[in-house]
Structures are given as structure tokens and as C-alpha cells.
Amino acid sequence: MTSVPGVDHPEEQTEADVVLTGHNITISTRVEFVGDGVVVVRPSTSEYVDGSVAVPGNAVLVYWLAGETRRAVPAEVVDVESGTVVRWRLRMTGPAEESQRRTAVRGRVVVPVTAEYGAVEISGDSIDLSENGIRAQFEGFGMLPEPGTSMDLSVALEDGELRTKAEVVRVQARGARWLMSIRFVDIPEKEQDRARRRVFQALREERARSVD
């Protein structure tokens, strides 16, 4: 079996999305090690720091960026290391191939975000971004919004505000701060393109930092 970094598996010290098959959950991760058919990743989605989202035996798909295309490899979770640092050990179960479905690439993008729902307006900063949604931390105000809450979202990208309808997917209160996963609803294609370009820029910057 060949083992070409970036082609047959994600490269070490790069970003990869791990999709839990059948659970509709995508986790952004950092690839720490690849060898002997095993990929070790470190989840960067802080609401899953306890590691409970993945358990040994789970089937997953690992997606990564290869140039301007996406590649994917099927794998199985063989070990979950919890504690201060969470790591997942994944065993590849098949060959990698170019992704045939359009999956949203996510990158660490920190910009101001404002959300309005009902008579409430909250502000905060993004943690990561994709063309389909955003994860952000807000200063809490009023009642904690429930999953499914509709909102008007404004994301202050460097080339101008991105405005879209959105919906809360997950929310967690951390004292006065609220951590939210939000999906975009009926976002115009040109705004998706803007978000995608910003994510690719973030990934290129991240890659450059890892090389230095």
C-alpha cells in the first residue's frame, strides 16, 4: 500500500475534518501523527473536550484539503485518549480517494460576530468558520437560546460583513460566555464563496506557520 502524504492520508500538522458516519457530526481536528495505517488526531472543537463524541468502534470519514480538492479516507476509531489533551487514534480501513460530495472545509477564523434573535442581540467572536456555518463564543445575555433557535447573523469578515439567516445547532454556557455552533440558512452562493475563500486563506496561513 502506498503512503503519500496529502494523497493517501492527511499530512501531519495539518487540519482534517472527522465525520462520524451516521451521526451527522463533523469535528475539526489537528493531525498529529500518521504511520502504519493509523492517523492520530487532536479534536479542536472545544465542546467535545471530554472525548465522549467518539468511542472505539465508531466508523468515520477523514477529510482533508489537497491543493484545491478534497480527499477522504474511511477509518475506525480504535482508541480515545481523554484528559488534558484529547486524542483520537483512527485506523484507516480503505484507500483514500477524491471526495465526491461537497463537504464544507473549516478553518480557524477569529472575527467579530453579532447575532440577533427576537429582541435580543449578542456579540462575540468566531472560533472557526466554514461555508455552511460558524462556531463562536458570545457574551451571554438573557435566556440561553435553545438548539433550533433562528437568528440573523452578521460576521465581520475583512472584506465586508457577511449577513445571513442562521440556526443554533448546539449551545453551551460557560459562566457568562456562550459557546454556539450555528449553521447558515439559505445563505446566498456568493456569500458562501466569500466564507470559503476566507477559510482557504486561514488554512494556507496555518500551513505556512507549521512549516516555519
Backbone bond lengths (Angstrom), bond angles and torsions (degrees), N, CA, C in turn:
res aa  C-N    CA-C-N  psi(-1)  N-CA   C-N-CA  omega(-1)  CA-C   N-CA-C  phi
1 M - - - 1.467 - - 1.528 109.47 -
2 T 1.354 117.00 131.50 1.452 120.02 177.75 1.526 109.97 -71.06
3 S 1.306 114.56 163.30 1.461 119.13 178.99 1.514 108.32 -148.08
4 V 1.330 115.07 72.61 1.459 120.97 -178.73 1.517 108.73 -96.14
5 P 1.336 118.51 115.66 1.464 120.60 -179.97 1.523 111.09 -56.78
6 G 1.310 115.94 134.82 1.452 121.29 -179.72 1.511 113.79 87.67
7 V 1.329 117.04 -18.99 1.467 121.72 179.95 1.522 110.80 -110.39
8 D 1.338 116.06 -54.89 1.460 120.52 -179.17 1.524 112.92 -90.26
9 H 1.300 116.08 -15.55 1.466 121.08 178.36 1.522 107.59 -164.44
10 P 1.327 117.90 161.51 1.472 119.01 177.18 1.517 110.78 -67.06
11 E 1.323 115.04 151.44 1.457 119.38 177.77 1.520 110.44 -76.36
12 E 1.321 115.72 151.17 1.460 120.27 175.93 1.528 110.13 -64.89
13 Q 1.331 115.35 147.98 1.464 123.66 179.63 1.525 112.14 63.19
14 T 1.330 116.13 34.71 1.465 121.41 172.73 1.522 108.46 -127.87
15 E 1.326 115.65 173.66 1.458 121.00 -179.55 1.523 110.89 -90.37
16 A 1.329 116.55 145.11 1.463 122.10 174.62 1.521 108.62 -147.28
17 D 1.319 115.57 145.70 1.463 121.29 174.39 1.522 108.82 -96.46
18 V 1.324 115.81 133.18 1.463 121.34 175.88 1.525 107.51 -110.49
19 V 1.326 116.07 118.26 1.463 122.25 -178.89 1.518 108.77 -104.11
20 L 1.335 116.37 120.94 1.458 120.50 176.74 1.523 108.55 -78.40
21 T 1.310 115.84 110.52 1.458 121.83 -175.40 1.522 110.40 -58.88
22 G 1.327 115.87 128.25 1.455 121.12 177.52 1.510 114.84 83.96
23 H 1.344 118.28 -6.81 1.459 120.49 -178.43 1.530 112.68 -108.93
24 N 1.341 116.71 -7.37 1.466 121.25 179.73 1.525 111.72 55.68
25 I 1.332 115.55 38.15 1.463 121.22 178.69 1.516 108.19 -122.02
26 T 1.325 116.22 127.98 1.456 122.14 177.11 1.517 108.78 -117.07
27 I 1.330 115.68 127.59 1.453 121.42 -178.34 1.519 109.51 -115.90
28 S 1.323 116.83 128.00 1.458 121.41 174.40 1.530 108.76 -78.64
29 T 1.334 116.83 131.83 1.462 120.19 -176.65 1.523 111.36 -135.27
30 R 1.310 114.23 166.13 1.458 122.89 172.69 1.527 107.26 -111.90
31 V 1.327 116.55 127.46 1.465 120.80 -179.69 1.521 108.19 -81.08
32 E 1.325 116.82 119.60 1.460 120.58 -177.67 1.528 112.71 -98.64
33 F 1.347 116.86 -33.86 1.467 119.93 -175.31 1.511 109.96 -154.35
34 V 1.332 116.51 142.63 1.465 122.21 173.05 1.520 107.85 -136.04
35 G 1.343 116.70 128.26 1.452 120.44 177.84 1.506 112.16 -178.24
36 D 1.325 116.30 144.18 1.468 121.96 177.63 1.521 112.24 54.84
37 G 1.317 116.58 40.00 1.459 120.60 177.25 1.516 114.63 76.14
38 V 1.337 117.18 10.36 1.464 121.95 -177.81 1.528 109.94 -117.15
39 V 1.325 115.59 138.06 1.458 122.21 174.94 1.530 107.62 -118.48
40 V 1.322 116.41 123.42 1.464 121.28 177.47 1.520 107.91 -104.31
41 V 1.335 115.96 121.91 1.463 120.44 -177.97 1.518 110.37 -122.66
42 R 1.307 113.91 156.57 1.460 121.12 178.50 1.523 107.92 -118.82
43 P 1.326 118.62 109.06 1.467 120.68 -178.85 1.515 111.05 -59.82
44 S 1.330 115.47 135.76 1.463 119.74 179.25 1.519 111.97 -105.49
45 T 1.321 117.12 -2.16 1.462 121.10 179.03 1.521 108.29 -82.83
46 S 1.328 115.73 105.24 1.458 120.06 -167.13 1.519 114.19 -68.37
47 E 1.350 118.80 -19.13 1.459 116.63 177.77 1.526 112.10 -72.26
48 Y 1.350 116.95 -7.30 1.457 120.37 179.83 1.530 111.67 -112.00
49 V 1.329 116.14 24.96 1.460 118.28 -174.75 1.517 113.47 -62.55
50 D 1.327 118.00 -19.72 1.454 117.88 179.42 1.516 111.68 -78.94
51 G 1.331 117.16 -5.49 1.458 120.48 176.49 1.500 114.28 77.87
52 S 1.327 119.05 -0.40 1.458 121.13 -172.20 1.517 113.22 -70.75
53 V 1.337 117.49 -13.81 1.452 119.23 -178.24 1.523 111.38 -68.68
54 A 1.317 118.23 -27.58 1.466 122.23 -179.84 1.518 109.64 -122.44
55 V 1.327 115.75 139.80 1.460 121.23 177.00 1.517 108.00 -132.90
56 P 1.337 117.73 153.51 1.464 120.09 177.61 1.527 111.28 -52.84
57 G 1.313 114.54 135.97 1.449 120.51 -178.75 1.508 113.76 102.72
58 N 1.348 117.01 -18.24 1.465 120.60 177.63 1.533 110.55 -62.77
59 A 1.317 116.01 135.67 1.468 121.06 171.82 1.517 108.39 -87.00
60 V 1.326 116.92 135.86 1.452 121.59 -178.84 1.528 110.14 -136.87
61 L 1.312 114.81 164.53 1.458 122.46 168.99 1.519 107.39 -120.39
62 V 1.323 116.54 132.76 1.452 121.80 179.69 1.525 107.92 -106.29
63 Y 1.331 116.45 120.15 1.464 122.74 -178.92 1.521 109.59 -110.70
64 W 1.327 116.09 141.13 1.454 119.35 175.57 1.526 109.74 -147.77
65 L 1.315 114.10 165.45 1.450 121.45 -178.45 1.518 109.38 -90.07
66 A 1.345 116.59 128.91 1.466 122.41 176.93 1.522 107.18 -127.16
67 G 1.316 116.82 96.47 1.457 119.90 -172.92 1.518 109.16 67.38
68 E 1.336 115.79 -122.08 1.457 120.76 177.70 1.526 111.62 -104.19
69 T 1.318 117.21 11.26 1.466 121.12 179.39 1.518 109.86 -116.27
70 R 1.324 114.89 169.64 1.454 122.10 177.19 1.516 108.05 -113.22
71 R 1.327 116.05 138.62 1.458 120.93 174.33 1.519 108.61 -121.29
72 A 1.317 115.52 159.90 1.465 120.58 -177.26 1.511 109.80 -145.43
73 V 1.321 115.44 148.33 1.463 120.89 175.19 1.525 108.04 -137.99
74 P 1.350 118.05 135.31 1.464 120.01 176.66 1.523 110.00 -75.98
75 A 1.317 115.55 148.00 1.465 119.59 -179.25 1.516 109.61 -153.41
76 E 1.319 114.69 172.44 1.463 122.14 177.46 1.515 108.88 -130.55
77 V 1.324 116.27 137.47 1.456 120.83 176.67 1.525 108.46 -72.42
78 V 1.334 116.76 121.47 1.464 119.79 179.81 1.521 112.66 -108.91
79 D 1.336 116.23 -18.96 1.465 117.79 179.40 1.522 108.98 -160.11
80 V 1.343 115.86 142.46 1.461 122.32 176.13 1.520 107.87 -123.17
81 E 1.315 115.93 116.94 1.469 121.78 178.75 1.518 108.25 -97.78
82 S 1.324 117.17 117.63 1.456 121.49 -179.53 1.519 109.57 -104.53
83 G 1.320 115.55 -178.40 1.456 119.93 -178.45 1.508 110.06 116.87
84 T 1.332 116.22 -151.11 1.457 120.66 -179.25 1.520 111.77 -59.72
85 V 1.327 115.53 -40.96 1.464 121.61 177.24 1.524 108.19 -118.12
86 V 1.320 116.39 128.27 1.461 121.59 179.03 1.520 108.76 -97.51
87 R 1.312 116.19 130.31 1.464 121.31 175.92 1.525 108.97 -133.03
88 W 1.325 114.98 143.68 1.455 120.86 174.14 1.521 108.65 -115.01
89 R 1.321 115.41 132.36 1.464 121.48 177.03 1.524 107.48 -101.75
90 L 1.310 116.76 117.63 1.458 122.55 -174.93 1.530 109.89 -115.67
91 R 1.316 116.63 131.81 1.464 120.90 176.86 1.526 108.93 -101.94
92 M 1.316 117.30 120.83 1.456 120.96 179.36 1.526 109.98 -65.85
93 T 1.322 115.81 132.55 1.464 120.80 -174.94 1.521 113.35 -112.64
94 G 1.306 117.50 4.24 1.457 121.18 179.63 1.511 109.93 -167.67
95 P 1.320 117.09 177.21 1.460 120.38 -179.05 1.522 112.00 -76.66
96 A 1.310 115.65 153.89 1.458 121.22 175.62 1.520 109.66 -80.09
97 E 1.314 115.89 152.19 1.459 120.76 177.05 1.516 109.13 -151.69
98 E 1.316 116.00 164.07 1.455 119.71 176.81 1.516 108.95 -65.59
99 S 1.320 115.87 134.66 1.455 119.92 -177.00 1.522 110.40 -66.83
100 Q 1.331 115.47 129.28 1.455 121.47 -179.98 1.514 112.63 -91.02
101 R 1.311 116.65 -11.68 1.463 118.71 177.04 1.512 108.77 -112.76
102 R 1.296 114.23 151.50 1.458 119.75 -178.16 1.512 108.81 -83.39
103 T 1.297 116.22 108.45 1.459 121.01 177.42 1.515 109.01 -109.85
104 A 1.282 115.49 144.25 1.457 119.93 -176.56 1.525 110.71 -75.71
105 V 1.323 115.02 126.39 1.455 120.73 175.55 1.518 108.22 -82.99
106 R 1.322 115.95 134.72 1.462 119.89 179.74 1.519 110.85 -114.43
107 G 1.310 115.30 147.13 1.449 120.40 177.91 1.516 110.44 -143.03
108 R 1.319 115.88 159.23 1.458 120.75 178.17 1.524 109.23 -75.47
109 V 1.309 115.86 107.49 1.460 122.84 -179.99 1.519 107.46 -129.46
110 V 1.326 117.12 118.96 1.465 121.67 -178.59 1.519 108.65 -111.06
111 V 1.338 115.40 106.97 1.464 122.35 179.03 1.524 108.17 -142.73
112 P 1.347 118.33 159.74 1.468 120.21 178.71 1.531 111.77 -65.27
113 V 1.335 114.86 143.59 1.465 122.16 179.97 1.524 108.59 -134.68
114 T 1.337 116.09 138.98 1.457 122.14 174.79 1.518 109.15 -126.09
115 A 1.329 117.12 134.73 1.462 122.18 178.95 1.524 109.51 -125.27
116 E 1.332 115.86 135.48 1.458 121.84 177.63 1.522 108.89 -123.10
117 Y 1.351 115.85 129.94 1.464 120.86 175.16 1.521 107.29 -147.57
118 G 1.333 115.08 127.75 1.459 118.91 -173.16 1.515 109.31 61.13
119 A 1.332 116.37 -130.98 1.463 120.83 179.01 1.524 112.02 -97.03
120 V 1.338 116.50 9.17 1.461 121.70 -174.56 1.527 110.47 -101.41
121 E 1.323 116.03 138.47 1.464 122.10 171.91 1.517 108.13 -129.37
122 I 1.330 116.29 127.12 1.460 121.25 179.38 1.527 108.89 -125.30
123 S 1.328 115.01 151.49 1.462 120.90 -178.20 1.515 110.01 -127.35
124 G 1.313 114.91 154.10 1.455 120.16 178.19 1.514 110.66 -173.95
125 D 1.308 116.01 -154.11 1.462 122.10 -178.92 1.520 109.77 -134.48
126 S 1.326 115.46 144.95 1.460 120.06 176.97 1.526 110.45 -72.38
127 I 1.321 115.09 156.07 1.460 122.38 174.36 1.524 109.26 -109.27
128 D 1.319 116.25 -46.90 1.454 120.56 171.63 1.522 109.10 -147.54
129 L 1.330 114.67 163.87 1.457 121.36 -171.12 1.514 109.85 -140.03
130 S 1.338 117.09 146.89 1.459 123.04 168.37 1.509 107.64 -139.80
131 E 1.313 116.93 176.10 1.464 120.24 178.01 1.524 111.50 -70.57
132 N 1.339 117.28 -14.99 1.462 121.85 -177.47 1.512 114.53 -105.34
133 G 1.325 117.61 -10.44 1.457 118.05 -176.64 1.510 112.80 177.14
134 I 1.319 114.55 -173.88 1.461 120.46 -174.45 1.524 109.18 -148.99
135 R 1.310 115.16 152.03 1.459 120.75 170.36 1.514 106.14 -117.66
136 A 1.331 116.56 127.91 1.459 120.24 -173.16 1.517 110.65 -143.31
137 Q 1.325 114.66 158.82 1.461 121.79 177.63 1.529 107.73 -117.25
138 F 1.340 115.19 125.20 1.459 121.30 -175.17 1.524 110.67 -115.10
139 E 1.328 114.75 157.76 1.463 121.33 166.82 1.522 106.79 -78.46
140 G 1.338 117.55 117.19 1.457 120.92 -175.44 1.520 112.42 -66.09
141 F 1.353 114.37 146.27 1.466 119.74 177.78 1.529 107.52 -154.23
142 G 1.322 116.72 125.13 1.460 120.22 179.57 1.522 111.84 77.15
143 M 1.340 115.09 -149.62 1.460 121.20 -178.51 1.527 110.49 -79.99
144 L 1.318 115.63 141.85 1.458 121.03 177.49 1.532 109.25 -64.65
145 P 1.330 119.12 122.79 1.464 120.20 -179.97 1.524 110.90 -66.79
146 E 1.320 116.67 143.82 1.454 121.25 -179.83 1.521 110.64 -89.24
147 P 1.338 117.87 157.16 1.462 119.99 172.26 1.526 110.01 -53.94
148 G 1.323 116.18 137.19 1.449 121.18 -176.97 1.509 113.71 98.50
149 T 1.348 116.96 -11.39 1.464 120.33 178.31 1.522 110.69 -63.57
150 S 1.326 117.15 128.90 1.463 122.07 177.49 1.523 109.72 -84.85
151 M 1.305 116.79 146.37 1.456 120.73 -179.62 1.520 110.73 -152.04
152 D 1.334 115.10 161.83 1.460 122.82 170.07 1.518 106.91 -99.11
153 L 1.317 115.64 124.48 1.461 120.34 -172.74 1.522 110.09 -115.34
154 S 1.330 115.58 139.20 1.455 121.59 175.28 1.523 108.52 -127.60
155 V 1.335 116.12 122.36 1.457 122.44 -178.51 1.527 107.78 -114.86
156 A 1.322 117.35 119.94 1.467 122.00 -173.30 1.523 110.99 -84.67
157 L 1.342 116.15 75.27 1.458 120.09 174.35 1.522 109.82 -69.51
158 E 1.327 115.50 158.86 1.457 119.95 -174.91 1.533 112.73 -63.72
159 D 1.337 117.59 -28.03 1.466 120.16 -178.81 1.527 112.16 -96.53
160 G 1.318 116.91 16.44 1.455 120.97 177.94 1.518 111.82 126.69
161 E 1.325 116.50 159.53 1.464 120.89 -177.68 1.521 111.83 -67.14
162 L 1.315 115.17 138.91 1.455 122.01 171.04 1.524 106.20 -102.43
163 R 1.335 116.58 117.50 1.458 121.65 -179.25 1.517 109.79 -113.80
164 T 1.327 116.63 135.12 1.457 119.96 -178.90 1.525 110.71 -159.48
165 K 1.312 116.18 156.34 1.449 120.97 167.08 1.525 107.54 -71.31
166 A 1.323 116.31 149.89 1.456 119.25 -176.46 1.526 110.03 -151.61
167 E 1.327 114.72 170.86 1.466 120.67 -178.95 1.518 109.28 -143.74
168 V 1.325 116.06 136.37 1.462 121.59 178.40 1.525 109.59 -70.13
169 V 1.330 116.96 129.06 1.465 122.41 176.66 1.530 110.26 -98.96
170 R 1.322 115.52 -49.98 1.472 121.33 177.89 1.518 108.39 -140.73
171 V 1.316 116.26 149.79 1.462 120.18 177.68 1.525 108.93 -147.06
172 Q 1.319 115.19 142.49 1.461 120.75 -179.99 1.517 108.48 -142.15
173 A 1.333 116.35 129.33 1.463 121.35 178.39 1.522 109.29 -87.61
174 R 1.327 115.29 132.47 1.459 121.46 176.29 1.521 107.35 -128.57
175 G 1.307 114.91 82.03 1.443 119.81 -173.24 1.518 109.49 67.22
176 A 1.324 116.35 -124.54 1.463 120.59 179.45 1.524 112.57 -85.12
177 R 1.330 117.36 -1.81 1.461 121.53 -177.94 1.519 110.20 -104.95
178 W 1.330 116.63 142.17 1.454 122.68 177.36 1.525 109.25 -115.69
179 L 1.316 116.16 124.77 1.462 121.65 176.24 1.520 107.99 -98.51
180 M 1.330 116.75 120.74 1.466 120.69 -175.90 1.519 112.03 -125.64
181 S 1.324 115.16 139.21 1.460 122.31 165.50 1.521 106.15 -102.38
182 I 1.306 116.50 125.70 1.472 122.29 -172.14 1.520 108.99 -129.19
183 R 1.320 116.69 133.96 1.465 119.57 175.19 1.518 109.70 -105.03
184 F 1.327 114.97 144.08 1.453 120.43 177.22 1.529 109.35 -76.23
185 V 1.326 116.54 144.96 1.462 122.21 -179.76 1.532 108.47 -121.12
186 D 1.336 115.76 123.88 1.472 121.47 177.71 1.519 111.70 52.72
187 I 1.326 116.86 41.01 1.455 120.04 179.63 1.531 109.11 -72.95
188 P 1.330 118.89 133.34 1.466 121.00 178.57 1.529 111.44 -59.84
189 E 1.322 116.03 147.34 1.456 120.42 -176.67 1.526 112.07 -59.52
190 K 1.338 116.91 -37.17 1.466 118.66 -179.17 1.530 111.10 -66.22
191 E 1.338 117.16 -30.79 1.464 119.81 176.74 1.524 110.96 -75.16
192 Q 1.337 116.61 -35.58 1.465 119.58 172.56 1.524 110.40 -59.13
193 D 1.330 116.12 -42.75 1.456 120.37 179.49 1.529 110.77 -61.38
194 R 1.327 117.00 -40.32 1.464 120.29 178.51 1.523 110.98 -62.75
195 A 1.331 115.78 -44.95 1.467 119.81 179.20 1.523 110.28 -62.88
196 R 1.340 116.25 -41.75 1.460 120.30 -178.74 1.530 110.90 -63.64
197 R 1.342 116.46 -42.77 1.464 119.47 178.91 1.523 111.30 -62.03
198 R 1.342 116.35 -39.34 1.469 119.76 179.94 1.522 110.76 -67.09
199 V 1.323 116.99 -36.25 1.463 120.63 178.42 1.531 110.45 -67.15
200 F 1.331 116.97 -44.70 1.463 119.80 179.20 1.522 110.52 -62.41
201 Q 1.329 117.28 -36.68 1.456 120.40 175.72 1.525 110.46 -61.85
202 A 1.343 116.87 -44.13 1.465 120.94 179.54 1.523 111.37 -63.07
203 L 1.331 116.74 -39.38 1.459 119.99 179.84 1.527 111.44 -68.01
204 R 1.342 116.50 -38.59 1.467 119.31 176.97 1.524 110.81 -64.32
205 E 1.338 116.18 -40.94 1.460 120.07 178.94 1.528 111.05 -64.82
206 E 1.338 115.40 -41.21 1.455 119.99 178.76 1.519 110.98 -62.96
207 R 1.309 115.70 -41.81 1.469 120.75 179.84 1.530 110.70 -64.22
208 A 1.349 116.10 -41.51 1.464 120.36 179.41 1.527 110.29 -63.21
209 R 1.314 116.96 -39.88 1.474 119.74 178.74 1.513 112.03 -64.50
210 S 1.336 116.72 -36.85 1.469 120.11 -177.74 1.521 111.13 -71.28
211 V 1.339 117.39 -24.19 1.455 121.67 179.88 1.516 110.88 -80.96
212 D 1.331 116.54 -34.78 1.479 121.05 -178.18 1.513 112.20 -63.39
